Amino acid sequence: MIRFLLDGQVTEIEAGAQETALHLIRERLGRKGTKEGCGEGDCGACTVLLGQIVEGAVQWRAVNSCILFAPMLDGKALVTVESLGTPESLCAVQGEMVARHGSQCGFCTPGFIMSLEGRARGGLGTVGRPVADVLSGNLCRCTGYGPILDSAAACPPVPRDDGDVRAALAALPRGEGKNWHVPRSADELAALLTQYPDARIVAGATDVGLWVTKQLRDLGRVIFIGDVADLRGIGESEAGVTLGAGVRYSDAWDVLARLHPDLGELVRRIAGTPVRNAGTIGGNIANGSPIGDMPPALIALGATLTLRRGDMRREMALEDYFLAYGKQDRREGEFVEGVFIPRPAPDAVIAITKLSKRFDSDISAVLGAFHLTIEDGVIARARIAFGGMAATPKRAHATEEALIRKAWDEASIEAAIPALSRDYQPLSDVRGSSQYRLAVAGNLLRRLWLAQIGEAVSVLEVGHG
């Protein structure tokens, strides 16, 4: 049984671990305004708002209901497009979309409305962000972006009094299911995994959701960790940044940007707002995808990982966690608890670049991360990692060795580029051929040098051809 608020009313409904929120909303609640488009969190037609209590206030966030599992609604406030207004009394966002002709075929419109309503409420991932970034997870195939952006400009964020919602959320009893669990603390999570070591851990479901919607996989017993408050901590110090495994990308955006601007830009390029509002850095790491965007960058920066089983913890270099495709160094009953990212030296040479076929909401073809220390004109230390080049996020050890103790100049860079073919034998797929990936990896290394002498070309010039 899950319990959530819908238009201020407590809704109780039985739900299985693998039922999507979109199915529940459309087929069981009868709210057809939320559309099913891609089924993979890409087009945004299924966008809804979720509200939950964070630090004593209601935090709203736009999410993709197509890859959100129904139990993840438990304990939250759900807002669909039907919640906002009626034909006789439109909300502000709806009114502006009508007045400025922001809707054409109309299929994507509910999703845009919900994302803009999230912005109007000061929702997660929207404050201080350009409207185009807020809408990065919503696609309009009729190319009506101009009027939609105009509509957004006419609806600035407005302070809200969500006191009634906060009180109702605080009073909601906790849900429970036959084959799913929603722990509220890391201790409870550790105990559950001791009891059910084979259970599937789901944080934001931005990847696991596709296992169900696209691959029709059976997840078995599921533990949803999105409500584990002590996995959402963010610590910032002179030594570096510590992120709990449940920290969402939108929450981590600013602190990562302060660590290095390229990290902030990388977060901007990861999917779109609804995915960043659900996906977690710990989940991205734990899943071990070879094309996950953040792990190569964190490896280059020397990040370390904390894993926990029961009351026992162990730490390891992040690069050592990835063993082979689909295989990570995580023992039975163990979970990723957090990651520590050392603060780079102010004079370190750092570059993190994502290349993909489109700018927003796309999977990397290649992601290169470089971290060099230069002393007296010589490369003293080098950490280089790539995503999309191997079966796991992987360091370029041969390339590093080819650079270390060499002069920091163009000749050293050119001499090191052939070593990339010893580090990687990338596959060919729809995002790029093996030859393309090796060529672009070399170009990114050249670009690192060009940036230092003020002649760096844009990503588009280096990028995906």
Residue pairs with C-beta under 8 A, 6 or more apart in sequence:
1 12
1 13
1 14
1 15
1 175
1 176
1 177
2 12
2 13
2 14
2 15
2 70
2 71
2 73
2 74
2 175
2 177
3 10
3 11
3 12
3 74
3 75
3 172
3 173
3 174
3 175
4 10
4 11
4 73
4 74
4 75
4 76
4 77
4 78
4 172
5 11
5 51
5 76
5 77
5 78
5 165
5 168
5 169
5 172
6 29
6 77
6 78
6 80
6 83
7 79
7 83
8 164
8 165
8 168
10 168
10 172
11 29
11 78
13 24
13 28
13 70
15 24
15 70
15 71
15 73
15 177
16 70
16 177
16 178
16 179
16 180
17 69
17 71
17 177
17 179
17 180
17 219
17 221
17 222
18 69
18 212
18 218
18 219
18 222
19 69
19 70
20 65
20 66
20 67
20 68
20 69
20 70
20 209
20 212
20 213
21 48
21 65
21 66
21 68
21 69
21 70
21 72
21 73
22 34
22 36
22 46
22 65
22 66
22 68
23 70
24 70
24 73
25 31
25 34
25 48
25 65
25 78
25 80
26 32
26 34
26 36
31 80
31 81
31 82
33 80
33 81
33 82
33 110
34 45
34 46
34 47
34 48
34 65
34 80
34 81
34 110
35 45
35 46
35 107
35 108
35 110
35 111
36 45
36 46
36 66
37 43
37 44
37 45
37 46
37 66
37 107
37 108
37 111
38 45
38 66
39 66
39 67
39 213
39 214
40 66
40 67
40 209
40 210
40 213
40 214
41 64
41 66
41 67
41 137
41 206
41 209
41 210
41 271
41 274
41 275
42 137
42 139
42 272
42 361
43 108
43 111
43 138
43 139
44 64
44 108
44 111
44 112
44 115
44 137
44 138
44 139
44 272
44 274
45 107
45 108
45 110
45 111
45 138
46 64
46 65
46 66
46 111
47 62
47 63
47 64
47 65
47 110
47 111
47 112
47 114
47 115
47 137
47 138
47 274
48 62
48 63
48 65
48 78
48 79
48 80
48 114
49 60
49 61
49 62
49 63
49 77
49 78
49 79
49 114
49 117
49 118
49 121
49 123
50 60
50 61
50 63
50 73
50 76
50 77
50 78
50 79
51 58
51 59
51 60
51 61
51 76
51 77
51 78
51 79
51 162
51 165
51 169
52 58
52 59
52 75
52 76
52 77
52 169
52 227
53 59
53 166
53 169
53 170
56 166
57 162
57 166
58 77
58 162
58 165
58 166
58 169
59 123
59 124
60 79
60 118
60 121
60 122
60 123
60 124
61 118
61 123
61 124
61 125
61 250
61 277
61 278
62 114
62 115
62 118
62 123
62 124
62 125
62 137
62 273
62 274
62 277
63 274
63 277
63 278
64 137
64 206
64 209
64 274
64 275
64 278
66 209
66 213
67 205
67 206
67 209
67 210
67 213
67 278
68 205
68 209
68 278
69 202
69 205
69 209
69 212
69 222
69 224
71 175
71 177
71 180
71 182
71 222
71 224
72 202
72 205
72 224
72 226
74 174
74 175
74 182
74 227
75 169
75 172
75 174
75 175
75 182
75 227
76 169
77 165
77 168
77 169
79 114
79 117
80 114
81 110
81 113
81 114
84 90
84 91
84 93
84 94
84 113
84 117
85 91
85 94
85 95
90 98
91 117
92 120
92 155
92 158
93 113
93 116
93 117
93 120
93 151
93 155
94 113
96 102
96 150
96 151
96 152
96 154
96 155
97 103
97 109
97 112
97 113
97 116
97 147
97 148
97 151
99 151
100 147
100 150
100 151
100 154
101 144
101 147
102 109
102 112
102 144
102 147
102 148
102 150
102 151
103 109
103 144
104 140
104 142
104 144
105 141
105 142
107 141
108 138
108 139
108 140
108 141
108 142
111 138
112 135
112 138
112 140
112 148
115 134
115 135
115 137
115 138
115 273
115 274
116 134
116 135
116 151
116 152
116 155
118 124
118 126
118 134
118 273
119 126
119 131
119 134
119 152
119 155
119 157
120 155
120 156
120 157
120 158
121 157
121 158
121 160
122 157
122 159
122 160
123 277
124 248
124 250
124 251
124 277
125 134
125 250
125 253
125 273
125 276
125 277
126 134
126 157
126 273
127 157
131 149
131 152
131 153
132 149
133 268
133 273
134 152
134 273
135 145
135 148
135 149
135 152
135 272
135 273
136 271
136 272
136 273
136 360
136 361
137 271
137 272
137 273
137 274
137 275
137 276
137 360
137 361
138 272
139 361
140 148
174 182
174 184
175 182
176 182
179 220
179 221
179 222
180 221
180 222
180 223
180 224
181 192
181 196
181 199
181 221
181 222
181 223
181 224
182 223
182 224
182 226
182 227
183 189
183 192
183 223
183 225
183 227
183 228
184 227
184 228
184 229
185 228
185 229
185 230
186 228
186 230
186 231
186 308
186 337
188 228
189 223
189 225
189 228
189 231
189 335
190 308
190 309
190 310
190 311
190 335
191 310
192 199
192 223
193 199
193 201
193 223
193 309
193 333
193 334
193 335
194 309
194 310
194 333
196 221
196 223
197 332
197 333
198 220
198 221
198 332
199 220
199 221
199 222
199 223
200 208
200 219
200 220
200 221
200 222
200 223
201 222
201 223
201 225
201 286
201 335
202 208
202 219
202 222
202 223
202 224
202 225
202 226
202 283
203 224
203 225
203 226
203 245
203 246
203 279
203 280
203 282
203 283
203 286
204 226
204 248
204 275
204 278
204 279
204 280
204 283
205 278
206 271
206 275
206 278
206 279
206 283
207 279
207 283
207 284
207 287
207 289
208 219
208 287
211 217
211 219
212 219
225 231
225 245
225 246
225 335
226 246
228 246
230 244
231 244
231 245
231 246
231 247
231 282
231 337
231 338
232 244
232 246
232 247
232 248
232 251
233 242
233 243
233 244
233 247
233 338
234 241
234 242
234 243
234 244
234 247
234 251
234 252
234 255
235 241
235 242
235 243
236 242
236 255
236 258
237 343
238 343
239 342
239 343
240 259
240 340
240 341
240 342
240 343
241 255
241 256
241 259
241 340
241 341
241 343
242 338
242 339
242 340
242 341
243 252
243 255
243 281
243 282
243 338
243 339
243 340
243 341
244 282
244 337
244 338
245 280
245 281
245 282
245 283
245 285
245 286
245 335
245 336
245 337
245 338
245 339
246 280
246 282
247 280
247 281
247 282
248 276
248 277
248 278
248 279
248 280
248 281
249 267
249 270
249 275
249 276
249 277
249 279
249 280
249 281
250 273
250 276
250 277
252 267
252 281
253 264
253 267
253 268
253 276
254 264
256 263
256 264
256 266
256 267
256 341
257 263
257 264
257 265
257 267
258 264
259 301
259 341
259 343
259 344
260 301
260 344
260 350
260 352
262 297
262 350
262 351
262 352
262 353
263 297
263 352
265 352
266 293
266 294
266 297
266 352
266 354
267 276
269 293
269 354
269 356
269 359
269 360
270 276
270 279
270 293
270 294
271 279
271 361
272 360
272 361
275 361
281 294
281 339
282 336
282 337
282 338
282 339
284 292
284 293
284 294
284 295
285 292
285 294
285 295
285 298
285 305
285 318
285 321
285 336
285 339
286 328
286 330
286 335
286 336
288 321
288 322
288 326
288 327
288 328
288 392
290 325
290 387
290 388
290 390
290 391
290 392
290 393
291 363
291 364
291 367
291 387
291 388
292 387
292 393
293 354
293 364
293 367
293 387
295 318
295 322
295 385
295 387
295 393
296 367
296 368
296 369
296 385
296 386
296 387
296 393
296 394
297 352
297 367
297 369
297 385
298 318
298 339
298 341
299 318
299 319
299 369
299 383
299 385
299 393
299 395
300 350
300 352
300 369
300 370
300 371
300 383
300 384
300 385
300 395
301 341
301 342
301 344
301 350
301 369
301 371
301 383
302 317
302 341
302 342
302 371
302 383
303 317
303 318
303 339
303 340
303 341
303 342
304 315
304 316
304 317
304 318
304 339
304 340
305 315
305 316
305 317
305 318
305 321
305 336
305 338
305 339
306 313
306 314
306 315
306 336
306 337
306 338
306 339
306 340
307 313
307 314
307 315
307 316
307 330
307 331
307 334
307 335
307 336
307 337
308 334
308 335
308 337
309 331
309 332
309 333
309 334
309 335
310 333
313 337
316 329
318 339
319 385
319 393
319 394
319 395
320 329
321 328
321 329
321 330
322 328
322 329
322 392
322 393
322 394
323 329
323 392
324 391
324 392
325 391
325 392
330 336
344 350
344 371
345 373
347 374
348 371
348 372
348 373
349 370
349 371
349 372
349 373
349 374
349 448
349 452
350 370
350 371
350 372
351 368
351 369
351 370
351 444
351 447
351 448
351 451
352 367
352 368
352 369
352 370
353 367
353 368
353 369
353 444
353 447
353 459
353 462
354 364
354 366
354 367
354 459
355 364
355 365
355 366
355 367
355 368
355 440
355 444
355 459
355 462
355 463
355 464
356 362
356 363
356 364
356 365
356 431
356 464
357 365
357 431
357 464
363 431
364 387
364 388
364 431
365 388
365 431
365 432
365 436
365 437
365 440
365 464
366 386
366 387
366 388
366 389
366 432
366 437
366 440
366 441
366 444
367 386
367 387
367 388
368 384
368 385
368 386
368 441
368 444
368 445
369 384
369 385
369 386
370 382
370 383
370 384
370 444
370 445
370 448
371 382
371 383
371 384
372 379
372 381
372 382
372 383
372 403
372 408
372 448
373 379
373 380
373 381
373 382
374 380
374 408
377 407
377 408
378 405
378 406
378 407
378 408
379 403
379 404
379 405
379 406
379 407
379 408
379 412
380 404
380 405
381 404
382 399
382 400
382 403
382 404
383 395
383 400
384 395
384 396
384 399
384 400
384 445
385 393
385 394
385 395
385 396
386 393
386 394
386 396
386 424
386 441
387 393
388 426
388 431
388 432
388 437
389 423
389 424
389 426
389 437
389 441
390 424
390 425
390 426
394 423
394 424
395 423
396 419
396 420
396 423
396 424
397 423
398 419
398 420
398 422
398 423
399 416
399 417
399 419
399 420
399 422
399 423
399 445
401 419
402 415
402 416
402 419
403 412
403 413
403 416
406 412
406 415
406 416
408 452
409 449
410 449
413 445
413 446
413 448
413 449
414 446
416 445
417 442
417 445
417 446
420 438
420 441
420 442
420 445
421 438
424 437
424 438
424 441
425 434
426 434
426 437
426 438
427 434
428 434
428 435
432 440
432 464
436 465
440 462
440 463
440 464
443 462
444 462
447 456
447 457
447 462
450 456
450 457
